[in-house]
């Protein structure tokens, strides 16, 4: 009785790191015989392994008409991809070894639209100089969405949480927060907007006659938060604070802007501040993270090293003030 023939090898069976390294050795040596000597194999064993790969892929990797190990187009592509894959395997090994030192594999920061992006990028730049194995991810959020990204597990740190957008302490066990700073909102329009020359203070009746520009709440739950809008008012809704600023500079509507963000354009004559009947809006902001520190511990102590680093930076009053600085355009 004849024994059944062995099942053919699949691509996954033969495209192992050792096999890819073997192809690199053949390319470096220039011939099968020289590569076999370098690898401590007999030439027939090396040839057999190459045939296994060719059979599994159903391609020819080498031109057999030459005494040299000349790659076909398919072989050259496999060698290029093999070098890349081996590099990634080495990188993964290094990352795993370094993550064992206490660094998070990924660290996500939810950032509200009022946060000064250049300052945030400077913090990211400083973080990368640590050479940490942590992959950094930033999420642009607005109002309730900033805190929601943290409570839903999609972020590890939330910067610029507007306290009027939600009570951090209620129903959010395990969250900790610290004040980031206060942001004063002013009502501003472009110089060519009809309200720019209207008598002050502007009443709600006057505001209702003109379109407002608002940033959409990025919360995915419920209706989100609406700030500074009047019932029945025409509204242009945009996705970011920068887009809101752009719309108001173009005269597409009026609305409240963080004073620190609007100041450069006010001084340049591109925005006009208008007094309104309603009281001045001052918003308190915080940064929030998950975790409980024992009494006497520093913020984030016992947490991952990336969170500890970010919290250390936010302890600086200068850093907190800069994060609430003006938008750049």
C-alpha positions as CSV (number, residue, x, y, z in Angstrom):
1,X,0.0,0.0,0.0
2,X,1.4,3.4,-1.0
3,X,1.8,6.0,1.7
4,X,-0.1,9.2,1.1
5,X,2.0,12.1,-0.3
6,X,2.7,14.8,2.2
7,X,0.4,17.9,2.0
8,X,2.0,20.7,0.1
9,X,3.5,23.5,2.1
10,X,1.5,26.8,2.3
11,X,3.1,30.2,2.0
12,X,2.9,30.6,5.8
13,X,4.7,27.4,6.3
14,X,7.7,28.4,4.3
15,X,7.9,32.2,4.7
16,X,9.5,32.0,8.1
17,X,12.1,34.5,9.5
18,X,14.7,31.8,8.9
19,X,13.7,31.4,5.3
20,X,13.8,35.2,4.7
21,X,17.2,35.4,6.3
22,X,18.4,32.6,4.0
23,X,17.3,34.6,1.0
24,X,19.3,37.5,2.3
25,X,22.3,35.3,2.8
26,X,22.1,34.0,-0.8
27,X,21.9,37.6,-2.1
28,X,24.9,38.7,0.0
29,X,27.0,35.6,-1.0
30,X,26.2,35.8,-4.7
31,X,25.7,32.1,-5.2
32,X,24.0,29.1,-3.6
33,X,27.3,27.3,-2.9
34,X,28.8,30.3,-1.1
35,X,25.6,30.9,0.8
36,X,25.5,27.2,1.9
37,X,29.0,27.5,3.3
38,X,28.1,30.7,5.1
39,X,25.1,29.1,6.7
40,X,26.8,25.8,7.4
41,X,24.5,23.8,5.1
42,X,25.2,21.4,2.2
43,X,24.3,23.0,-1.1
44,X,21.5,20.5,-1.7
45,X,19.8,21.4,1.5
46,X,19.8,25.0,0.6
47,X,18.5,24.3,-2.9
48,X,15.7,22.2,-1.4
49,X,14.6,25.0,0.9
50,X,14.5,27.5,-1.9
51,X,12.4,25.0,-3.9
52,X,10.0,24.7,-1.1
53,X,9.4,28.4,-1.1
54,X,9.0,28.4,-4.9
55,X,6.5,25.6,-4.8
56,X,4.4,27.2,-2.1
57,X,4.3,30.5,-3.9
58,X,4.1,28.9,-7.4
59,X,6.8,31.2,-8.7
60,X,10.5,31.0,-9.7
61,X,12.7,33.1,-7.4
62,X,16.0,32.5,-9.2
63,X,17.1,32.3,-12.8
64,X,18.7,28.8,-13.1
65,X,20.4,29.6,-16.4
66,X,23.1,31.5,-14.7
67,X,25.8,30.2,-12.4
68,X,25.2,33.2,-10.2
69,X,22.1,33.5,-7.9
70,X,20.2,35.9,-10.1
71,X,16.9,36.8,-8.8
72,X,13.8,37.0,-10.9
73,X,11.4,39.9,-10.6
74,X,9.3,37.9,-8.2
75,X,12.4,36.9,-6.2
76,X,13.6,40.5,-6.0
77,X,10.2,41.6,-4.6
78,X,10.2,38.8,-2.0
79,X,13.7,39.8,-1.0
80,X,12.7,43.5,-0.5
81,X,9.6,42.5,1.4
82,X,11.5,40.0,3.4
83,X,14.0,42.6,4.5
84,X,11.2,44.9,5.6
85,X,9.4,42.1,7.5
86,X,12.6,41.1,9.3
87,X,13.2,44.7,10.2
88,X,9.7,44.9,11.7
89,X,10.2,41.7,13.6
90,X,13.3,43.1,15.1
91,X,11.5,46.3,16.0
92,X,8.6,44.4,17.6
93,X,11.1,42.5,19.7
94,X,12.8,45.7,20.8
95,X,9.4,47.2,21.6
96,X,8.3,44.2,23.7
97,X,11.6,44.3,25.6
98,X,11.2,48.0,26.3
99,X,7.5,47.9,27.2
100,X,8.5,45.4,30.0
101,X,10.2,48.4,31.6
102,X,6.9,50.0,32.4
103,X,6.1,52.1,29.2
104,X,2.6,51.8,27.7
105,X,2.5,50.3,24.2
106,X,0.2,53.2,23.1
107,X,-0.8,56.4,24.9
108,X,-3.8,58.4,23.6
109,X,-4.5,62.0,24.5
110,X,-7.9,63.5,23.9
111,X,-7.5,67.2,23.2
112,X,-10.2,69.8,23.3
113,X,-10.4,72.4,20.5
114,X,-9.5,75.3,22.8
115,X,-6.0,73.8,23.4
116,X,-3.1,75.6,21.6
117,X,-1.9,73.1,19.0
118,X,1.7,74.4,18.7
119,X,2.3,74.0,22.4
120,X,0.8,70.5,22.2
121,X,3.2,69.6,19.4
122,X,6.1,70.9,21.4
123,X,5.1,68.5,24.2
124,X,4.9,65.7,21.7
125,X,8.4,66.6,20.4
126,X,9.8,66.5,23.9
127,X,8.1,63.2,24.6
128,X,9.7,61.6,21.5
129,X,13.2,62.7,22.6
130,X,12.8,60.2,25.5
131,X,13.1,57.3,23.0
132,X,10.2,55.6,24.7
133,X,8.6,52.6,23.0
134,X,5.2,54.1,23.4
135,X,3.2,55.0,20.4
136,X,1.5,58.4,20.8
137,X,-2.0,59.1,19.5
138,X,-3.9,62.4,19.6
139,X,-7.7,62.7,19.4
140,X,-9.3,66.1,18.5
141,X,-12.5,66.5,20.6
142,X,-14.9,69.2,21.6
143,X,-16.9,69.9,24.8
144,X,-18.4,66.7,26.2
145,X,-16.5,64.5,23.7
146,X,-13.2,65.4,25.4
147,X,-14.2,63.8,28.7
148,X,-16.2,61.0,26.9
149,X,-13.1,59.8,25.1
150,X,-11.5,59.2,28.5
151,X,-14.6,57.6,30.2
152,X,-15.2,55.3,27.2
153,X,-11.6,54.0,27.3
154,X,-10.6,55.6,24.0
155,X,-8.1,57.9,25.7
156,X,-5.6,57.8,28.6
157,X,-5.5,61.5,29.3
158,X,-8.0,64.3,28.4
159,X,-6.7,67.9,28.2
160,X,-9.0,70.9,28.1
161,X,-12.1,69.3,29.6
162,X,-14.7,72.1,30.0
163,X,-16.2,71.7,33.5
164,X,-19.6,73.0,32.4
165,X,-19.6,70.2,29.8
166,X,-20.0,67.5,32.5
167,X,-19.4,66.7,36.2
168,X,-16.2,64.7,36.4
169,X,-16.9,63.3,39.8
170,X,-20.4,62.0,39.2
171,X,-20.6,58.4,37.9
172,X,-16.9,58.4,36.8
173,X,-15.2,56.4,39.5
174,X,-11.4,56.2,39.1
175,X,-11.0,59.5,37.3
176,X,-8.7,62.2,38.7
177,X,-8.5,65.8,37.5
178,X,-6.5,69.0,38.1
179,X,-7.2,72.5,36.9
180,X,-5.7,73.5,33.6
181,X,-6.8,77.2,33.7
182,X,-9.6,79.6,33.0
183,X,-10.6,80.7,29.5
184,X,-12.6,83.9,28.9
185,X,-14.9,83.8,25.9
186,X,-15.7,87.0,24.0
187,X,-18.3,87.7,21.3
188,X,-16.6,88.7,18.0
189,X,-17.4,89.3,14.4
190,X,-15.5,90.3,11.3
191,X,-15.3,94.0,10.5
192,X,-17.6,93.6,7.5
193,X,-20.3,91.7,9.5
194,X,-23.5,93.7,10.1
195,X,-23.1,93.4,13.9
196,X,-19.7,95.0,13.8
197,X,-21.2,98.5,13.7
198,X,-24.4,97.7,15.7
199,X,-25.0,99.7,18.9
200,X,-23.9,98.0,22.1
201,X,-24.6,96.0,24.1
202,X,-26.0,93.5,21.6
203,X,-29.4,92.1,22.8
204,X,-30.6,88.6,22.3
205,X,-33.2,90.0,19.8
206,X,-30.3,91.5,17.7
207,X,-28.3,88.3,17.9
208,X,-31.2,86.2,16.7
209,X,-31.3,88.1,13.4
210,X,-27.9,86.8,12.5
211,X,-26.2,83.5,12.0
212,X,-24.1,82.0,14.8
213,X,-21.0,79.8,14.2
214,X,-20.7,76.9,16.6
215,X,-18.3,74.0,17.0
216,X,-20.1,70.6,17.1
217,X,-19.9,68.6,20.3
218,X,-17.8,65.5,19.5
219,X,-19.7,63.4,22.0
220,X,-21.3,60.3,20.5
221,X,-23.8,59.9,23.3
222,X,-27.0,61.9,23.5
223,X,-27.4,65.4,22.0
224,X,-24.1,66.8,23.3
225,X,-23.7,70.2,24.8
226,X,-24.7,73.5,23.2
227,X,-23.0,76.6,24.5
228,X,-23.8,80.3,23.7
229,X,-26.6,79.6,21.2
230,X,-30.1,81.0,21.2
231,X,-33.2,79.0,20.6
232,X,-34.3,79.4,17.0
233,X,-31.1,81.0,15.8
234,X,-29.6,80.1,12.4
235,X,-26.4,78.2,13.0
236,X,-23.4,77.2,10.9
237,X,-21.9,74.2,12.7
238,X,-18.2,73.3,12.1
239,X,-16.0,70.5,13.4
240,X,-13.1,72.4,15.0
241,X,-12.3,75.6,16.8
242,X,-9.9,76.5,13.9
243,X,-12.8,76.1,11.5
244,X,-15.0,78.3,13.7
245,X,-12.3,81.0,13.7
246,X,-12.0,80.8,10.0
247,X,-15.7,81.1,9.5
248,X,-16.0,84.2,11.7
249,X,-13.0,85.8,10.0
250,X,-14.9,85.4,6.7
251,X,-18.0,87.0,8.2
252,X,-20.1,83.9,7.9
253,X,-21.5,84.4,11.4
254,X,-20.8,85.7,14.9
255,X,-20.0,83.8,18.0
256,X,-18.0,83.3,21.2
257,X,-14.3,82.7,20.8
258,X,-11.6,82.1,23.5
259,X,-10.1,85.6,24.1
260,X,-6.6,84.2,24.0
261,X,-7.3,82.6,20.6
262,X,-9.0,85.7,19.1
263,X,-6.5,88.3,20.5
264,X,-4.0,88.3,17.5
265,X,-6.9,88.9,15.1
266,X,-8.5,91.6,17.2
267,X,-5.1,93.4,17.3
268,X,-4.8,93.0,13.6
269,X,-8.2,94.5,12.9
270,X,-9.6,91.2,11.5
271,X,-12.1,90.7,14.4
272,X,-14.2,93.2,16.3
273,X,-15.2,92.5,19.9
274,X,-18.8,93.3,20.8
275,X,-20.3,93.7,24.2
276,X,-23.5,91.8,24.8
277,X,-26.3,91.9,27.4
278,X,-25.5,88.5,28.7
279,X,-22.9,88.1,31.4
280,X,-19.2,87.5,30.5
281,X,-18.4,83.8,29.9
282,X,-15.4,82.4,31.8
283,X,-14.9,78.7,31.4
284,X,-12.9,76.5,33.8
285,X,-10.9,73.8,32.2
286,X,-9.1,70.7,33.6
287,X,-7.0,67.8,32.6
288,X,-8.3,64.4,33.5
289,X,-6.9,60.9,33.7
290,X,-7.8,57.4,34.9
291,X,-6.2,56.0,38.0
292,X,-6.1,56.4,41.8
293,X,-3.1,57.8,43.6
294,X,-2.7,56.9,47.2
295,X,-2.5,59.8,49.8
296,X,0.9,61.4,49.5
297,X,1.7,60.1,46.1
298,X,2.5,62.3,43.1
299,X,-0.2,62.5,40.4
300,X,-0.1,59.3,38.3
301,X,2.4,57.5,40.5
302,X,2.0,53.8,40.0
303,X,0.7,54.4,36.4
304,X,2.5,53.8,33.2
305,X,5.6,55.9,32.5
306,X,4.0,57.8,29.6
307,X,1.1,59.0,31.8
308,X,3.6,59.9,34.5
309,X,5.6,62.0,32.0
310,X,2.6,63.9,30.7
311,X,1.3,64.6,34.2
312,X,4.7,65.9,35.2
313,X,4.7,68.3,32.3
314,X,1.2,69.5,33.2
315,X,2.4,70.3,36.8
316,X,4.2,73.3,35.3
317,X,2.1,76.5,35.4
318,X,4.0,77.8,32.3
319,X,3.0,74.7,30.4
320,X,-0.6,75.0,31.4
321,X,-0.8,78.6,30.5
322,X,0.9,77.9,27.1
323,X,-1.7,75.2,26.3
324,X,-4.4,77.9,26.6
325,X,-2.4,80.3,24.3
326,X,-3.5,81.7,21.0
327,X,-4.2,79.7,17.9
328,X,-1.8,80.1,15.0
329,X,-2.9,80.8,11.5
